[in-house]
């Protein structure tokens, strides 16, 4: 059973920073493609960022590019999202997901980020 547990959410002022973590209970984290998504009230789920299995390449939504940084630690089985210059429109529940190279997609329970103006 794969479990993903996000942490690091909270309330922050505009311009502030937060770092999210997603701890994965898997044997070989490098076998999973991982990503961050977010869901804001009244909006569809939005892709935020993804990172390759080795960590060598990353991709970001235009709305977060140059402000957010995704990274992973394949020894500690953890995915991260460093969020800087936060804006009120970044307010959402943030979810990590992991997809095994042979199939199987897993989601965390989400962590709330609220950015006050």
C-alpha positions in Angstrom: 0.0 0.0 0.0 1.5 3.3 -1.1 1.0 6.2 1.1 1.8 9.8 0.4 1.7 12.3 3.3 2.0 16.0 2.6 3.1 18.5 5.2 4.3 22.1 5.4 1.0 23.9 4.6 -0.3 26.9 6.5 -1.2 30.6 6.4 1.3 33.0 5.0 1.2 36.7 3.9 1.6 37.8 0.3 5.2 37.6 -0.7 6.1 35.0 1.8 7.5 31.5 1.4 6.6 28.0 2.4 8.1 24.6 1.7 5.9 21.6 1.2 7.0 18.0 1.7 5.5 14.8 0.5 6.8 11.7 2.2 6.3 8.4 0.3 6.0 5.0 1.9 7.5 3.1 -1.0 10.5 0.8 -1.4 12.1 2.4 -4.4 11.1 6.1 -4.8 13.1 6.5 -8.0 10.6 4.2 -9.8 7.9 6.8 -9.3 7.2 9.9 -11.5 6.0 12.6 -9.0 4.2 15.9 -9.3 2.3 18.6 -7.4 -1.2 19.6 -8.1 -3.5 22.1 -6.4 -7.3 22.6 -6.0 -8.7 26.0 -5.3 -12.3 26.6 -4.3 -14.5 26.9 -7.4 -11.7 25.9 -9.8 -10.6 22.7 -11.5 -7.6 20.8 -10.2 -4.4 22.5 -11.6 -1.0 21.0 -12.4 1.7 22.8 -10.5 5.0 21.1 -11.2 6.6 17.7 -11.9 10.1 16.3 -11.7 11.6 13.4 -13.5 12.4 10.1 -11.7 16.1 11.0 -11.5 15.4 14.6 -10.6 17.3 15.8 -13.7 14.4 17.6 -15.3 11.5 19.7 -14.1 8.4 21.3 -15.5 6.2 24.0 -14.1 2.8 25.6 -14.8 3.3 29.1 -16.2 1.5 30.5 -13.1 4.2 29.3 -10.7 7.3 29.4 -13.0 10.3 31.2 -11.4 8.5 31.3 -8.0 8.2 27.6 -7.1 10.9 24.9 -7.2 10.2 21.2 -7.2 12.8 18.8 -5.9 13.1 15.2 -4.7 15.3 13.1 -2.4 15.3 9.5 -3.7 17.1 8.4 -0.5 14.7 9.9 1.9 11.7 9.1 -0.4 10.5 12.6 -0.2 9.2 15.2 -2.7 9.4 18.9 -2.0 7.9 22.1 -3.3 9.6 25.4 -2.3 7.2 28.2 -2.8 8.4 31.8 -2.9 6.8 35.1 -3.6 3.4 33.7 -2.7 0.3 35.4 -4.0 -3.4 35.2 -2.9 -4.2 33.2 -6.0 -1.8 30.5 -4.8 -4.4 29.7 -2.1 -5.4 26.1 -2.5 -5.1 22.6 -1.2 -1.9 21.2 -2.6 -1.6 17.5 -3.4 1.3 15.3 -4.4 1.0 12.3 -6.6 3.2 9.5 -7.6 2.9 7.1 -10.6 4.8 3.9 -10.7 6.8 3.2 -13.8 4.8 0.0 -14.2 1.4 1.6 -13.5 -0.5 2.7 -10.4 -1.3 6.3 -9.5 -1.4 7.5 -5.9 -2.4 10.7 -4.3 -1.7 12.3 -0.9 -4.4 13.7 1.3 -3.5 17.3 0.6 -2.3 20.2 2.6 -3.9 23.7 2.7 -2.0 26.8 1.7 -3.7 30.1 2.4 -2.0 33.3 1.3 -3.4 36.5 2.8 -3.4 39.8 1.0 
